[in-house]
Amino acid sequence: AIVAVALLVEEARKVTFGASLVVYTPHDVRSILQQKAEKWLTDSRLLKYEAILISSPSLELKATSAQNPAQFMFGDTSKKLLHDYAEIVELQTKVRPDLEDQELEGGEKWFVDESAKIVEGKRKSGYAVVDGGTGKVVESGPLRHKWSAQACELYALLRALKRLKGKRGTVFTNSHYVFGVVHTFGKIWEERGLINTKRMSLIHEEIIRQILEAIREPKEIMVVHVKGHQAGLQFQTCSNNLADQEAKRAALLMVSVPEVIWEENPGVQICPSERDIERFKKMGGVLEMGKWKLPDGRELVPKSAARGILRRLHEQTH
């Protein structure tokens, strides 16, 4: 609804030349944009739509119950409200019905954070889960140097969710990305089959899949966003800083055996046979940088090597 109105307003401006404009819509676009949009829109898009729909003094948005003329094509119109759009937004973006972004009364209160810094020319990655109530470290450790900050953030949340299985708790994170995966993007990606708008696999597909499974395991769970790197003596600020310090400390440790690996293994060389190459070509595959890929970017792997790859991935989950 927000995007549709924004596009129509931009087109209308070409005709009205800045004159007053009134937009009628069955949805309360202004309320949705001001109250819900920050959960599922990036900052750049949010600023763009606010500039178009809210900041313009010559634009007036009105919610109306009048029927859209196109609806007369489907017979008699209904006088009843068929749906509450705000409620639909909530349902479409919730991984579990009781998931909220407000702190639970009682239960565990854990803070998760990551660290992915360049130290002496090498990336040092780590994660931490800290109990805000006691200030003690629940779990922390180093991760592979190839892991990005987003990957480390996701892993920290995953470990917290697994430890909260069957319990009540609140997980605090200072990552907008992690918060979005849990409260918005995760549900949408799950319905799409964990592919993006270009119909390609997500970068962190495997760990996101595990998070979407693990978040359904706790008896009651809330995931709350807090501001990072703040000064003060407030509970959330102090606890989040403790998690940040522990993640930085853990990142400097030696990596033993990583718990989850979803990135490709550069040490494995897969050599397709002539028959495999013929199959790849029939599927539309193209050889790029030593790898056979489909036009949409997916990599083609010989059937003979698939079993070994799946076995290694399975072993890494134990």
Secondary structure, DSSP 8 states (H G I E B T S, - for coil): -HHHHHHHHHHHHHHHTT--EEEEESS-HHHHHHHTHHHHS-HHHHHHHHHHHTS-TTEEEEE-----GGGGGGSS--SS----HHHHHHHHT-SSTT--SS--SSSEEEEEEEEEEEETTEEEEEEEEEETTT--EEEEEEE-TT--HHHHHHHHHHHHHHHTTTSEEEEEE--HHHHHIIIIIHHHHHHHTSB-TTS-B-TTHHHHHHHHHHTTSSSEEEEEE--SS--SSSHHHHHHHHHHHHHHHHHTS---S-S---S--TT------HHHHHHHHHTT-EEETTEEE-TTS-B---HHHHHHHHHHHHHTT-
